[in-house]
Amino acid sequence: ARKVWEQIQTKCRNMARIIASYVVGNDQMVLRVMQILTAYPYALKQHLRGQRNLEEMRRVLSERDVELLEVSANMPQTLCMMLSLTVRKLLINSREEIENQYLWETLDRHIQELV
């Protein structure tokens, strides 16, 4: 179990590093991804333990995000969906299509591994 937890933490750190390093000029996106990645381990821990404490989520997420988690049956999965929708904007708002396509594919692969 420790190895799996370590892998999850490593994937979250890697995604945070990739976003912080390669997404330039979009501080809103970087902040949002960091918030979701910070909340993910807490949500997963609670999900695995059969707990539901939204106060932990309020520390790092916006109130709108917490409201979405309130009605969610699976908070980690909902956070992964939020993360996917956020990084998808790299494709939609892209001028550097090839670079952003590669970045999006890399991030999407990491997100799939979290789910």
N, C-alpha and C positions, 0 to 999 in steps of 0.2 A: 504494500500500500504506500509506503514511503517513496518508493521509486516512481510510482505513478503520480503521486502528488508533486514530486520534484519535477517530473516531466511537464506537468501542467504549469507550474510556476515558471519553468524555463521557456515554455511556449509564449506565455503572457509577456515575459521580459523581452523575448526576441521580437514579438510584434511591436511592443512599445519602442524598442530601439530602432526598428525599421521605420516606423512612422515618424519618430523624432528626427531621424537622419535624412529621410528622403522626401518627406512632404514639406516643402518649403513654401512659405507665403500663405499658408492656410492654418493659422493658429487655432481657429475654432475647431477644425477637424482633429487636429493633434490633441487638443484638450479633451474633446469628446471621446476619442479612442482611449486616451489614458484613463479617463473616468470609468469607462466600461471595463477596461482590463483590470483596473484596481478592484472593481466590484465583483468581478467574475469568481475569484477564489472564495470569497465570502459566500456568494450565492450557491456555489457548488458544495461547499462544506455544509451549509444549512440543508440543502436538498438531500444530500447523502445521509444526514442525521435525522431527517424528517422534521426539521425545524423551519421556522419562518419568522425572522426578525428583521423587519424593514428598517429599523433604526440603524443597523450596520450599513444599509444601502444609502440612507439619507446622508451619511457622512461624506459620500463621494459622488453621488448622482444628483441630478436635478430633480425637483419635485415632480415634474412631468414623467420622468423615467421611473420614479418610485411608484407613481400611480399606475403605470403600465405593469410593473412587477406585482402590484397588489392583486390584479385580476388574472395574473399568469398562473397556470398550473405548474409550470416548470421554469423557475427563474433563470437557471443557467442557459437554457435553450433560448429564452427570450433575450437575454443579454447577447448571445451569439447572433441572433437575428438583428438586433440593434447595431452590433458591430459590423455585420455584413452590409446593412443598408448605409451605414456611415462611410465605409471604405469604397462602396460602389460608386460614390460620387467622384472618385478618382477617374473612373471610366467615363462618366457622363460629362464632366467638366474638363475634359482632357484636351490640351493642345499638343502635348508630347505623347501621342497615342501609344507608341511602342513602349516607352519607359513606364508609363502608367499602367499599361496592360500587364507588363511583367510584374510590377509592384502589386497590382490588384490580385493577380494569380497567386503570388507568393503569400500575401496576407490571407486570401481565401483558403488556401491549403492549410494554413495554421489554424484558421477558425474551424474548418472541418475536423481537424484533429482534436480540437477542444470538445466538440459535440460528441 
